[in-house]
Amino acid sequence: MVVDQGSETDIDRLFQAFADATRRDIVRRVTAGEYSVSGLATLYAMSFAAVQKHVAVLERASLVTKEKRGREQIVRGSHEGLERARRLLDEYEAIWRQRAARIADILTEKPNIL
């Protein structure tokens, strides 16, 4: 496989991070503007600790960054992390497009009839 956007561990972390609807929603929110972890916690029907764990998963996948500001942990989207994810998905898309094109070629081939 051609996909080379980091180690297998990095790729696993990325897909693990995107596998959860809450984490995808957090990414969507923090790419539009920064949030404190406590501010994010008010948006979900789960404990502050659970939101912290979701943010930690996103941080390990390099999709968000966290900065301590006073007593708050400020979360913002990571352009570099999202760009890396986009490139990875683009490579997967290219692989599937090549396969689909090959299948189309096979289906349009005329059989050799003697």
Helices and strands as residue ranges (DSSP letters): H 8-18, H 21-32, E 35-36, H 37-41, H 48-60, E 64-69, E 72-77, H 79-108
